[in-house]
Amino acid sequence: MENLEKISRVFGYLLPVLGVVALIILIIVLVKVNKIISGLGTTIGSANQSLDLVKGYLGEFNTTVRAVNNMSMSVESVRVTLTSLISKAIKKWAEEYEAIRNMLTSILNSITKKENEVTIVEQKKEEV
């Protein structure tokens, strides 16, 4: 039993010391946690500023996207209009092709006929 009394006395002396050490460690941990929490406030403030900056950039990007979209729609409108005009011109040309061909053929025939007449007249003059 004597041994148990000695162990009890040792622990009687150690327990208050260990309690003080545990309390000091707990105070150190709480101080560090407090610093971390204080740093979080600053970090969150910086994050909010960064988010506001990103929001501003997104607003500018949205304006740019709208401008590009409007330009794209304008180009598409011009393309559709030109396609329609070219299609109509080709149809009209196809309809008028026969008439134009006949007119050009008659002009070429009349020029050829006049050349032949001039040649015949010249030959007759040479014969005489």
C-alpha positions in Angstrom: 0.0 0.0 0.0 2.9 2.2 0.6 3.5 2.3 -3.1 0.0 3.5 -3.8 0.4 6.3 -1.3 3.7 7.4 -3.0 2.0 7.3 -6.4 -0.9 9.2 -5.0 1.3 11.9 -3.6 3.3 12.1 -6.9 0.1 12.6 -8.8 -1.1 15.0 -6.2 1.9 17.2 -7.0 1.8 16.5 -10.8 -1.9 17.2 -11.4 -1.8 20.9 -10.6 1.4 21.3 -12.7 -0.2 19.4 -15.6 -3.4 21.4 -15.2 -1.4 24.7 -15.5 0.5 23.3 -18.5 -2.7 22.3 -20.2 -4.2 25.7 -19.4 -1.2 27.5 -20.9 -1.4 25.3 -24.1 -5.2 26.0 -24.3 -4.5 29.8 -24.0 -1.8 29.6 -26.7 -4.2 27.7 -29.0 -7.0 30.2 -28.4 -4.7 33.2 -29.1 -3.7 31.5 -32.4 -7.3 30.8 -33.3 -8.1 34.4 -32.6 -5.4 35.6 -34.9 -6.6 33.3 -37.6 -10.2 34.5 -37.2 -9.0 38.2 -37.3 -7.0 37.3 -40.5 -10.2 35.8 -42.0 -11.9 39.2 -41.8 -9.1 40.8 -43.8 -9.1 37.9 -46.3 -12.9 38.1 -46.8 -12.6 41.9 -47.3 -9.9 41.3 -50.0 -12.0 38.6 -51.6 -15.0 41.0 -51.7 -12.9 43.6 -53.4 -11.7 41.0 -55.9 -15.2 39.9 -56.6 -16.3 43.5 -57.1 -13.4 43.9 -59.6 -14.4 40.7 -61.4 -18.0 41.9 -61.5 -16.8 45.1 -63.2 -14.8 43.2 -65.7 -17.8 41.0 -66.5 -19.9 44.1 -67.1 -17.3 45.4 -69.6 -17.1 41.9 -71.2 -20.9 41.8 -71.5 -20.8 45.1 -73.4 -18.1 43.7 -75.7 -20.1 40.6 -76.3 -23.2 42.6 -77.2 -21.2 44.7 -79.6 -19.8 41.6 -81.3 -23.3 40.0 -81.4 -24.7 43.1 -83.0 -21.9 43.2 -85.6 -22.5 39.5 -86.3 -26.2 40.1 -86.8 -25.4 43.0 -89.1 -23.1 40.9 -91.2 -25.7 38.1 -91.3 -28.3 40.6 -92.5 -26.0 41.9 -95.2 -25.3 38.3 -96.3 -29.0 37.4 -96.5 -29.7 40.6 -98.5 -26.9 40.0 -100.9 -27.9 36.4 -101.4 -31.4 37.5 -102.2 -30.3 40.2 -104.6 -27.8 37.9 -106.4 -30.5 35.2 -106.6 -33.0 37.6 -108.1 -30.3 38.9 -110.6 -29.5 35.4 -111.7 -33.2 34.6 -112.2 -33.7 37.8 -114.2 -30.6 37.2 -116.2 -31.8 33.6 -117.0 -35.1 35.0 -118.1 -33.6 37.7 -120.3 -30.7 35.6 -121.6 -32.6 34.4 -124.7 -33.7 37.9 -125.7 -30.2 39.2 -125.2 -28.7 36.3 -127.2 -31.1 36.9 -130.1 -30.3 40.6 -130.1 -26.6 40.0 -130.1 -26.9 37.4 -132.8 -28.9 39.8 -135.0 -26.3 42.5 -134.4 -23.5 40.2 -135.3 -25.4 38.9 -138.4 -26.1 42.5 -139.6 -22.4 43.4 -139.1 -21.3 40.3 -141.0 -23.9 41.0 -143.7 -22.6 44.6 -144.1 -19.0 43.3 -144.3 -20.0 40.8 -147.0 -21.8 43.6 -148.9 -18.8 45.8 -148.7 -16.6 42.9 -149.9 -18.9 42.2 -152.8 -19.1 45.9 -153.8 -15.3 46.1 -153.7 -15.0 42.9 -155.8 -17.4 44.4 -158.4 -15.3 47.6 -158.6 -12.2 45.6 -159.1 -13.8 43.7 -161.9 -14.9 46.8 -163.7 
